Amino acid sequence: MVRSFTFSLPLLLAWLLSPQPADAGNWPSVPLPEHAQGELVSSHMVHNNVPMRVSRFHTGMSPAQVIGFYQRHWKGQAKVTEFGDRQIIAYQQGGHFITLDVRGGSSGSQVQLGITELLGREPGHAPGHGFPQPERSQVISDTRYHDNPGRTIALESPQSTYQAWEWYRARLQQQGWKDDGQHRCSVMAVQCQAGYQRGSEVLSMTFNRAAQHTEIVANQMRR
């Protein structure tokens, strides 16, 4: 199961709380160009409380040809936005929002396809719910994988790398997690790692110092 996923579609934010209902069990079908080769990233994931599925594919078509293919399929109703070196194709289909993140050149294109359920109400809790967070930290993303149970959380903390590492070591041990004993973190460190186990659960963490904060990424899964 592929777990790498970059959520970089600001265009989507204006649609997330659309009042239209959706049935997460009825994901729309999106055609692929002929001879495209791809893989499923996740058939059912929840990113920052929004249900979605993600796949990616490669095609010999140029980005312009990919855009033309989907504009013809959706009869010119898709919205195309340039975002850096990428083209974002966006289309609403019933209670779902479809995005294709297209990059490449004349030799071919790499495309990430995301299908997002449009929510008819505010989520019941904020991203990061249930995961320990240091004071004044901010959750950047929270992704839960339902097809292969696991969770990835990214957050920023004003603590130093060492302070954040020590904070989690103490807090997680209080919650029954056991340090795997394979990692250490020095007071002056700018990068640290940590690993914990609790029953069949495994938690790996990275801590990286940025300009004014420490970036923390936690990956939790079942063995």
C-alpha positions as CSV (number, residue, x, y, z in Angstrom):
1,M,0.0,0.0,0.0
2,V,1.4,3.3,-1.0
3,R,1.3,5.9,1.8
4,S,3.0,9.0,0.2
5,F,0.5,11.7,-0.4
6,T,0.9,15.4,-0.9
7,F,-2.2,17.5,-0.4
8,S,-1.5,20.7,-2.2
9,L,-4.8,21.8,-3.7
10,P,-5.9,25.2,-2.3
11,L,-8.6,25.4,-5.0
12,L,-10.4,22.6,-3.1
13,L,-11.0,24.6,0.1
14,A,-13.8,26.6,-1.2
15,W,-15.8,23.5,-2.0
16,L,-15.3,21.4,1.2
17,L,-18.4,22.6,3.0
18,S,-20.7,22.5,0.1
19,P,-24.3,21.8,1.4
20,Q,-24.8,19.0,-1.1
21,P,-25.0,15.5,0.6
22,A,-22.8,12.7,-0.5
23,D,-22.6,9.0,-0.1
24,A,-19.0,8.0,0.6
25,G,-19.8,4.4,-0.6
26,N,-20.6,5.7,-4.2
27,W,-17.4,7.1,-5.4
28,P,-17.7,8.4,-9.0
29,S,-15.8,6.7,-11.8
30,V,-13.1,8.8,-13.6
31,P,-11.8,7.5,-16.9
32,L,-8.1,7.3,-17.6
33,P,-6.4,8.1,-21.0
34,E,-5.7,5.1,-23.1
35,H,-2.5,3.2,-22.2
36,A,-2.2,5.1,-18.9
37,Q,-0.4,3.2,-16.1
38,G,-1.1,3.9,-12.5
39,E,-1.6,2.7,-8.9
40,L,-4.0,3.2,-6.1
41,V,-2.6,5.4,-3.2
42,S,-5.7,4.8,-1.0
43,S,-9.2,3.6,-1.7
44,H,-10.6,5.3,1.4
45,M,-8.8,7.9,3.5
46,V,-9.9,10.8,5.6
47,H,-7.7,13.9,5.2
48,N,-8.3,16.6,7.8
49,N,-11.7,15.1,8.4
50,V,-12.6,15.0,4.7
51,P,-13.3,11.5,3.2
52,M,-11.4,11.0,-0.1
53,R,-9.6,8.5,-2.3
54,V,-6.4,9.0,-4.2
55,S,-4.6,7.4,-7.1
56,R,-1.9,8.4,-9.5
57,F,-1.0,7.5,-13.1
58,H,1.5,8.2,-15.9
59,T,0.5,8.8,-19.5
60,G,2.4,9.5,-22.7
61,M,0.1,12.5,-23.2
62,S,1.5,16.0,-22.6
63,P,-0.2,18.1,-19.9
64,A,-2.2,20.0,-22.6
65,Q,-3.4,16.7,-24.1
66,V,-4.5,15.5,-20.6
67,I,-6.4,18.7,-20.1
68,G,-8.0,18.3,-23.5
69,F,-9.0,14.7,-22.7
70,Y,-10.8,15.6,-19.5
71,Q,-12.4,18.8,-20.9
72,R,-13.9,16.7,-23.7
73,H,-15.1,14.1,-21.2
74,W,-16.7,16.7,-19.0
75,K,-17.9,18.8,-21.9
76,G,-15.8,21.8,-21.1
77,Q,-17.2,22.2,-17.6
78,A,-14.0,21.4,-15.7
79,K,-12.0,24.3,-14.3
80,V,-8.2,24.4,-15.0
81,T,-5.9,26.4,-12.8
82,E,-2.1,26.8,-13.2
83,F,-0.3,26.2,-9.9
84,G,3.4,26.6,-10.2
85,D,4.7,23.9,-12.6
86,R,1.4,22.0,-12.4
87,Q,-2.0,22.3,-13.9
88,I,-5.0,21.5,-11.7
89,I,-8.1,20.2,-13.3
90,A,-11.2,20.5,-11.0
91,Y,-14.7,19.2,-11.6
92,Q,-17.7,18.7,-9.3
93,Q,-19.7,15.6,-9.9
94,G,-22.8,15.3,-7.7
95,G,-21.7,15.1,-4.1
96,H,-18.0,14.7,-4.9
97,F,-15.2,17.0,-6.1
98,I,-12.6,15.6,-8.5
99,T,-9.1,17.0,-8.9
100,L,-6.3,16.0,-11.2
101,D,-2.8,17.4,-10.4
102,V,-1.0,17.3,-13.8
103,R,2.7,17.9,-14.3
104,G,5.1,16.9,-17.1
105,G,6.1,17.9,-20.6
106,S,6.1,16.8,-24.2
107,S,7.3,13.3,-23.3
108,G,4.4,12.6,-20.9
109,S,2.6,13.5,-17.7
110,Q,2.3,12.4,-14.1
111,V,-1.1,12.8,-12.7
112,Q,-2.4,12.6,-9.1
113,L,-6.2,12.0,-9.0
114,G,-8.1,12.9,-5.9
115,I,-11.9,12.4,-5.3
116,T,-13.2,14.2,-2.3
117,E,-16.6,13.9,-0.6
118,L,-18.3,17.2,-0.2
119,L,-19.4,17.7,3.4
120,G,-22.8,19.0,4.3
121,R,-21.9,19.9,7.8
122,E,-18.9,20.9,9.9
123,P,-16.7,17.9,11.1
124,G,-17.4,16.7,14.6
125,H,-13.8,17.3,15.8
126,A,-10.7,19.1,14.7
127,P,-7.8,17.4,12.9
128,G,-5.4,15.8,15.3
129,H,-8.2,14.8,17.7
130,G,-7.1,12.0,20.1
131,F,-3.4,12.5,19.4
132,P,-1.2,14.2,22.1
133,Q,-0.2,17.7,21.1
134,P,2.3,20.0,23.0
135,E,0.9,23.4,24.2
136,R,0.8,26.0,21.4
137,S,1.4,23.4,18.7
138,Q,-0.5,23.5,15.4
139,V,-1.8,20.5,13.4
140,I,-0.9,20.9,9.8
141,S,-2.5,17.7,8.5
142,D,-4.2,14.5,9.8
143,T,-4.7,11.6,7.4
144,R,-6.4,8.4,8.4
145,Y,-6.2,5.3,6.1
146,H,-9.2,3.0,6.3
147,D,-8.3,0.5,3.6
148,N,-5.0,-0.3,5.5
149,P,-5.6,1.1,9.0
150,G,-3.1,3.7,9.9
151,R,-2.7,7.4,10.5
152,T,-0.2,10.2,9.6
153,I,-0.2,13.4,11.5
154,A,2.0,16.5,10.8
155,L,2.2,19.3,13.3
156,E,4.4,22.3,14.3
157,S,5.6,23.0,17.8
158,P,7.4,26.1,19.2
159,Q,9.5,23.7,21.3
160,S,13.1,22.9,20.3
161,T,13.7,19.5,18.7
162,Y,14.9,18.1,21.9
163,Q,12.1,19.5,24.0
164,A,9.5,18.1,21.6
165,W,11.2,14.7,21.5
166,E,11.3,14.6,25.4
167,W,7.7,15.8,25.7
168,Y,6.4,13.0,23.5
169,R,8.6,10.4,25.2
170,A,7.1,11.3,28.6
171,R,3.5,11.7,27.3
172,L,3.4,8.5,25.2
173,Q,4.8,6.4,28.0
174,Q,2.0,7.7,30.2
175,Q,-0.4,6.4,27.5
176,G,1.1,2.9,27.5
177,W,3.5,3.3,24.6
178,K,7.0,1.6,25.0
179,D,10.1,3.3,23.6
180,D,11.8,0.9,21.1
181,G,15.2,2.0,22.5
182,Q,16.7,2.6,19.1
183,H,16.8,6.4,19.1
184,R,18.3,9.2,21.2
185,C,18.1,13.0,20.9
186,S,20.7,15.4,22.1
187,V,19.9,18.9,23.5
188,M,21.4,20.7,20.5
189,A,20.0,18.3,17.9
190,V,18.1,19.7,14.9
191,Q,16.8,16.3,13.7
192,C,15.7,13.4,15.8
193,Q,13.7,10.2,15.4
194,A,11.6,8.1,17.8
195,G,9.9,4.8,17.7
196,Y,7.2,3.3,20.0
197,Q,5.1,0.2,20.3
198,R,1.8,-0.5,22.1
199,G,0.4,-4.0,21.6
200,S,0.0,-4.4,17.9
201,E,0.4,-0.7,17.2
202,V,3.6,0.9,16.0
203,L,4.4,4.6,16.1
204,S,7.3,6.2,14.3
205,M,8.1,9.9,14.6
206,T,10.5,12.5,13.1
207,F,11.4,15.9,14.5
208,N,13.0,18.5,12.4
209,R,13.9,22.0,13.4
210,A,12.8,24.8,11.1
211,A,13.3,28.6,11.6
212,Q,10.9,29.2,14.4
213,H,9.4,25.8,15.2
214,T,9.9,22.1,15.1
215,E,8.2,20.1,12.4
216,I,6.8,16.8,13.8
217,V,5.5,13.9,11.7
218,A,4.0,10.8,13.3
219,N,3.1,7.6,11.5
220,Q,0.9,5.2,13.4
221,M,-0.1,1.7,12.1
222,R,-1.0,-1.8,13.1
223,R,1.4,-4.7,12.5
